[in-house]
Amino acid sequence: MESPLSKFTENKLRRLLLNELNRWKAQEQRLPLLIDGARQTGKTYLLVHIFGKQFRQYLRVDFLERPEYAQAFYGALTATTVLANLQLLSGQTFDPETDLLILDEIGECPRAVISLKYFAEQMPQAFIAASGSNIGLLNAFPVVKVEQHCLRPLSFHEFLMAGPQTALLESYETRNRLGVAHPLLMQQLVDYYFTGGMPAAVAAWFGGTELEILQRIEQVKRVHADLIQGYRRDFGKYAGKVNAQVIDALFTQVPAQISSVIDESVKRFRFKDILPPKSRYTDFENAINWLHQCRLVLLNFPIEGQPRAPLVAYRKPSRLKLFLFDTGLLHHMLGAGYQQIKQQAYEYKGFVAENFVQQELAVQGIEPTHAWVDARAEIEFLLTDSLGRVVPVEVKSGTRTRAKSMASYIDRHHPAVAIKLAATPGNMTAVTRQQGLRESTTTDSLNSGHENTSQPSTEIWNLPLYDAGFMPRLLSA
């Protein structure tokens, strides 16, 4: 059967990382590109079907599909020698001044990874792009000799770009939340919760718009099942010294533990009973690192006490939350169907919103993330603004935005800015620290001002959940 992705054109499956690739292409000299990411996030599709079409031609070397290409790297690794060998093996000419060389699944050929150093030093004008799904597992690669990027599953913005509603996409991009835009965006967000951002799942959802909704649901479910099965096969193939059974048990427990809370924040990951007699962080540390390096889980570190920048200095590695890298796969592993997710009273929606925000921040390059906890309160995320100030971010899946945790944080730590994400259109509120979360003034948008008070105040930004990806940009302004 033809893959849904094969029917989806490059005009539909657009990726925001293309902006960085175009910047790289425009330079007179450049380091080789190295694009990391979980398997099946669209790395090859981006390089071949979108970026590659901007060149006179491209030469693609896939070390999984054609292992014999490794012969090109057996001898000397000088740039000219490698290119000459690749032309002989492929039967294709290559001009480094005009053509793109794609080294796909480069992790399968360690000497090809080493060769990137020589391309950087000896042929900086060449267009060399490598990609792989197990880059993080390599013992060594030339970090300072490559420009590295990570391709995550499609963000909510990219999901809207793939869909047919161009007017709604424009409303999202211009941050127009008036009238019917907000409920329509919330509907799309719930669809994204089910579909997730894996390209094949998104293609099945939007590429089959002429199909009945039940057929599209079934297509997405089949894609999710195939992806999970493929990842589990990889555990045995690439785990090395790490026990594949431990990795699989941990991977399965991530959705189970996230979903153990209903209307609370996701709790710190517990290691007891995952795979007896193992019960400590040290028993699972290698498995966590393996899944994280393969981009299959996302990390969040809760911080106690007064948060200060840099937040990374206050991490405790054994105290962490684990999120799955894609909400669609998360729901599949929980056996949650589309109708179940659409129901307003769906009990897992709170934790899904938190996983969604974690994904959106990861796309923006913020991963691992941080949270704040004390005995009776918890803030889901901590960010920093352009001045280095710590900004608390509270996530609510519904329309109710008042919460004791944010009030407690403001009273204790007096942030200049705080953010609440909820299923509301959003506004900005100025509160004095003595007021907690009692609203003193509200404006229609983040761009409006607020009253001056005689007491120090915290600026509360109430943002719709789907605006999570805008937070880093807003805080850097």
Secondary structure as UniProt FT lines:
FT   HELIX           4..7
FT   TURN            10..12
FT   TURN            16..17
FT   HELIX           18..26
FT   STRAND          33..36
FT   TURN            39..40
FT   HELIX           43..45
FT   HELIX           46..51
FT   HELIX           52..54
FT   STRAND          58..62
FT   TURN            63..65
FT   HELIX           67..73
FT   HELIX           79..90
FT   TURN            96..98
FT   STRAND          100..104
FT   HELIX           106..108
FT   HELIX           110..122
FT   TURN            124..125
FT   STRAND          127..131
FT   HELIX           135..137
FT   HELIX           143..145
FT   STRAND          147..150
FT   HELIX           156..162
FT   HELIX           166..173
FT   TURN            174..175
FT   TURN            179..180
FT   HELIX           181..195
FT   HELIX           199..207
FT   TURN            208..210
FT   HELIX           213..238
FT   TURN            240..241
FT   HELIX           244..258
FT   TURN            259..260
FT   TURN            272..273
FT   TURN            276..277
FT   HELIX           281..293
FT   TURN            294..295
FT   STRAND          297..304
FT   HELIX           311..314
FT   TURN            317..318
FT   STRAND          321..324
FT   HELIX           327..334
FT   HELIX           338..342
FT   TURN            344..345
FT   TURN            347..348
FT   HELIX           349..363
FT   TURN            364..365
FT   STRAND          369..373
FT   STRAND          378..384
FT   TURN            386..387
FT   STRAND          390..395
FT   HELIX           404..413
FT   STRAND          417..422
FT   STRAND          427..432
FT   TURN            433..437
FT   STRAND          442..443
FT   TURN            446..447
FT   STRAND          457..464
FT   HELIX           465..470
FT   HELIX           471..476
//
